[in-house]
């Protein structure tokens, strides 16, 4: 039986922290689906298609990793995939309360769905998509924070 994990997020843009968690998730499952959440309430910097493309370029070299987008409830998406595990990253204690509530709600909606929390590599603990966007917006160097394809997309987006 194939163990499927889903790693959901906005990935706007994908960072080296996301790359790290995708690779490490492969130790927990036979297949990892990186799932870009579509949230109509948010105004993302990049379209869903652009984010999926950046993710494929960043971590698409392993056949056990696939990429999809989804709308609606994560629990429903996981059921459709046959996923038994949700992977989430915790950078700081402040992330825990929200992630804990989401994990409990997902379990309520899909009782066999387990959430696994991974902590990032020490050198990536501070990293977030919002910080990367801000640095790039003001012309800072993000090359150590993101894949080269993502850095190029950010430079293009903020080109004045």
N, C-alpha and C positions, 0 to 999 in steps of 0.2 A: 504494500500500500504506500502510495506516494504521500509524503508529508508536505503540505503546502502552507507557506507563510505569506501573509500580506503585510507589506510595509507601506502604510498610507501617509500622505502628507501633501502639502501644497507645493513644496519644492520650487519656490519662486525667489531665487533660482536654487538649483541643487548645489550643495557645498561639499567640501571634502569630508565633512562630518557625515553627510548622507551617504557618500561613497563608502566610508568606513563601516557604517551600520549595515549597508546592503551586503558587503563582503562577509562580515561577521555573522549575519543572519543565515548564511549558507551552512554554518555548522549546526543550525537548529532544524533545518528543513531540507528536503530534497529539491524543492523548487521555491523561489521567492518571487512574488509578484509585487513590483513597485507600482503603487497605485496613486496617481495624481487625483486628488479630490477637487471636484468642481464645486465652487461655492459662489452662488450668484450674489451673495451679500458682500463679497470682497472684490476689489479692483486690482487684480494681479498685474505685475509688471510685464509678465510674459504670458502668452496664450497657452492653453493646455497642450496644443501640438508642439509649441516651442519647448515647453518644459519636458515633454516626453522625448523630444529629439535630443535635448541636452543630457537627459538621463541615459539614453541609449549610448551617447558618445562617451559619457563618463564611466559607466559601469556595465555597458552592454556586451562586454567581451566573453561572458560566461553563459553558456546555453541554458543553465539552470535559472537564470534571471530573465523575467519578462516584464513588460511595461504596459499598463493600461490606465485608463481614466475611469472615474465613476462619479455618479451623482447619487444623492440620497444617503441612506444609512449604511455605514461600514458593515454592520452585522449582516445586512441583506446581501451586500456585495461579496462578503466572505462566504456566505452560504452558496451563492451562485458558483463561486470558484471551487468550492469544496475545501476551503482553507480551514485549518484547525487552530492556527496561531496568528496573532497580530503582533508585529514587532513595533515597538516605540522606543525612541531615545529619550533619555533623561539627562539633561545637562547640569541641572541644579535642583536643589530641594524645591525651589519655587515651581518647577515643572510638575512635581509629583501630584499635588492636589488635583489639578485638572485632569491629568492622565489617569489617576486612580478612579475618579468619577466616571470617566469615559470607559475604562475597562469594566467597571461594575455594570454600567448600562449595556455595554455590548454583551456581557455575560447574561444579563436579564433577557435580552432580545435573541440571543443565540447561545444557549447554555453550554454547548460543547466548545465554544470559542475561548481559547486562552490568550491572555495578553502577556507578552514577555517584554520586560524593560531592559534595555542595554544602555550602559553608560559609555560615552564616547572615549576615544583615546585622550589621554591627558592633554596633549597639545591642541586638541580640537574642542575642549570643553566650553570655551567662551564663544564658539562660532555659531552664528545663526544667519538665516537668509536675510533677515531684516538688516543686520549689521553689514553684511556684504553689499546689499543694495545701497545703503547709505555711503559706505566708503567709495563704491563705484560712482554713485551720483555726483560726488564732489571730486572726482578725478584721482582717487587714491588707488594704489596698486593692490589688486585682489588676487594676483597670480599665485600666491601661497595658500589661498583660501578655497579656490575652486579649480576645476579642470580647465585646461586651456580653451576648450570650446565654449565654456561658460564665460570665461574672462572676455573672450572675443565678442560674445553676444551682449554682454554688459557694456563693453566699450562702444559697440555699435548703437545700442539703445540710448546711451547717454551722450553720444557725440553731439556736440553743440554746433 
